[in-house]
Amino acid sequence: MAISISVVIPARDDAAFLRRALDALAAQERPADEVIVVDNGSSDDTADVARSFGARVIDEPVQGILRATAAGFDAARGDVLARIDADSVPGPDWLRRVETVFLRPDAPTGYTGPGLFYDIGAAGAWAGQTFYLGGYVTWMTLFLGHAPLFGSNMALQAAAWRRIRSSIHRTDRRVHDDLDIAYHLLPDMTVEYDPTLAMPISGRPFHSASGFFRRIGWAFRTIAVNIPGQWPWQRWSRRRAARQARQTPQARQTLQTPGGSGGDAFENSASRSAESS
């Protein structure tokens, strides 16, 4: 079975970083079927850089990372929606590995991996990877009942996006898009975290105290707007029911999953895939 992959990059005033990311995408062993750059109100030449590489540019003038990502996902035509940041530098095998995972009979709904910080010192990079990103994965796995998505290095089935896109906090500028999307994954959807799928990313979250604490604030904000009705024990219970439903057709009918199935082959593989954390 062949699949198509769209790569979505939300960006604002990131022309310099974006050029390197698009260079890396151009060198992929398995080329993207389309590359979409969402210009989120840039004042620099972000859009011109994107067009010079043949990327499709989506204009989203209302600023907000979730709004920008959603605009790109909505516009994408691929079966799989891969997402990176403008400062991500995917290795040449990145899309090939993404494709391999989503061609499996037990393909997950989402696929993600860690980041490797560049442009900061070795000690800072180690601390960021161990405590900042490592803490995110550890704690949010406990909160969500599955591994979280990491926006600089993730891919999602388009069919799953169509099922959840109307429920995300699209207009909230103070939420992290990856975590908000992860919170909205339905009980029958799964995430596979691959620690070997490492993505070089800028250490700019640590370049200033204000930038670092803004990101931490967004994390708590994202949890706060999502956790009513989604406390960890509730999410774990619903996911247990979803696993049972995959084995018992009668139990499957009791699961409440808003939206249609989308008629996509991935929809069935998502409901068959094993839970990963």
N, C-alpha and C positions, 0 to 999 in steps of 0.2 A: 504494500500500500504506500503510495507516495503522499507526502504532506507538503504543504507550503508554510513558510515561516516569514512573518513580518517582524522586523526589529523596530521598536519604538524608543525614541530618545526625547524626553522632555528637556527643554533647555531655555535658560534665560541669561543673556549676556555671557555666554560660554563659548564664544567663537574659537578661542585659542585651544581650549580643551577639546572641543568638538572636532576640530580638524584631525587630531590624533586618533580619536575614537573612530571616525569615518575611514581613516587610513587602515586601521586594524580590521574593520569590517570588510574593506575592499580586498584584504589579504586572506579571507576565510577559505579554508579548504572546501567547505560547503557554502556557497554564496547565499545570502539572504534573497528571498523572493521579492521583497521590497524593504526599503529603509524609510522610516517616517521620522522626521524631526518636528516636534511640536514647539513652535516659537512662542514662548509664554511672556510676551511683552518685552522683548529685548530692545535695548537701545544701541547695541553694537551690530556687527554684521553676521550674527549667528545664522540668519536665514540665507544670506548670500553664500556663506561657507557650505551650508547644507546643500543648496542647489548646485554648487560647483562640483559636488561629488555625485550628483544625480539622485539625491534623496528627495522624497516627496515632503513638502513643507506644509504643515497644518498651522494656521494662525489661531492661537487662543490668547486674546489680549487680556482676559481677566486672570490675574496672577493667582497661582495656587498649584502646588505640585500634584495633588490628586486630580484637580480639574484638567491639568495638562496631560497627565498620563491617560485619563479617561478619554480625552479628545482623540489621542492617538490610537487607543484600543478601539474606539468606536469607528474610526476611519479605516483601520487595518483590514486587509482582505485575506490574510493568511489563516490557516487552520491552527497555527500556534503563534501566540503573541509573545515574542521575546522582548525584554525590557532591559536597557542599560542606562546609565547616566552619561552625560557629556564627558565626564572625566574617567569613564571606564575604558580599559584597553584590553579587549578580549583577545586571547591567544588564538592562533590560526585554526585550532581544532574546536573552538567553542561551539559554533553552530552545528558542526558535525556531531558533537556529543549531545547537544540538545535534540537533534533529529533522531539519533539512535534511541534515546530514552522514550520519545513519544511514538516511535514505531513499535515498541514492545507491546505484546498482548495485554500486559498488566500496566500500561502507561499510567502515570499519576496525573492528577489534574494540574499540579504545579511542580516545577523543578527549579531548584535554587542552590546556591553555594555561597561560600564566604568571600570576603574581600581581602586583598593584600595591599597595604598602604604604601604608596610611594611619595616622594617629595617631603618626607619627614625623616628624622633620625631613626636609627635601628631600634633604640629603646622605646621611642614613641610608637613606632609601627608595631612592635611586639605588644605593648600595652593596649593599643587600640584593637588589635586583632584578638587578644586574649580576653580583655575585660569589656570593651565597648561592644564589639561585634559578638564575641563569645557569650557575653552576658545576655545580649539580645536574644540569641538563639536559645540559650538555656532557659531563661525565664519565660520567654514568650511561648516556648513549647509547652511549658507547664500551664500557662494561662489559656492557650488555644486548644490544647489537646492534639496538636500536630505541629510540625516545624513551621516557623514563620517564613514568609517570603522576604527576600532581600532585594530591594529595588534596583541596585546596581548590577545585579546578576541573577536574573530570573526569567522564567518562561511559563506561560499559562495557556491552557486550551482555550481557544476562542469560543467554543460552545459554552464553557463554564462562565466566561466573562459575560456572555449574553444573558445568562441566568441571573447574575448578581448585579449587573451594572445599574439597575434602577434603585438599588437599596444603599449604595455606598454614600459616604458623606462628601459628595462631589463639590459642594460649594463652601466647605470649611477650609480655609487657608491654613489652619494651624494643625493639620493632621498629616501624618506620614502616609503616603499613598500605599506603600507595600504592606504596612501593618493593617491599615483600614481594609484593604482588599482581602488580606488573610482572615480578618475577623468576619468577613461576609461570605467566606467559603461555606457551602452548605455541608451538612453532616455526611453526605455521601461522597464528598470531594476530598482528595488527598494531596499531600505535599511530600515530595521526596527531597531531602536535603543531602547533597553530595559534598562532603568535605574536600574532595579532590577537584571540584569544579571551581578553582580559585580565580578571582577576577582582580587584576591590578586596578586600584582606584586611588584618587588623590587623598592625601591626608588633610585636606582643607578643613574638615570638621574641627581639627585641633590647631588650626592656624591662629584662632582668636578665642578668647574665653566667651565672648558674646555669641559667636557662631556655635560653639559647643553647647552652651546652655540653652540656646534657642532650639537645637535639635532634641535635647533632653526634654524640654518643655513640650515640644510637639509629641514626643512619645507618650508622656503622661496624659496629654490632651486626647490622643487617639484612643488610649485605653479607657479614659473616662467617658467618652461619648459612645463607646461600644459595649461597655461591660454590663449595663443594666439588661437583665434577661440573658446575659451570656457569661455568667460567672463560671470559673473554671470547672466546677463540679457539674454544672449544667451542660457545658460543651462536651465534657468527657462522656457524660451519660448519653447524650444524643448521638455521639459518634459510636458508642457501643451498640446502640439500637440500629444504626446504619450498617454496621458490620453484620449484625444478626439478620437484617433485612436482605442482605446480599445472599444469604443462605436460605431464608424463609420467605417465599413470595407473599404469604399472608401478612407478615410483619412489615414488608416493604410498603404496603398500602397505608400503613399508619404514619409513615414519615411525611411531614409537611415540607414540601420543597417548592417555594414560590417560583413562578415562571414555567415555561414549557421546556420540553427536552431539547428543542432546537434541531432535532432530527440529524444530529451529527454523530458519526461513528465514534468520535472521542467520548461522547456522552456515555455510551455503554462501557467503554474501557475505563472511564473514571469510576463508575460505580462498581467495577470488578476489581479495581486495583487494591493492593494491600495497604494498610495504614503504615505511614512512615513518620518517624520523628527524628 
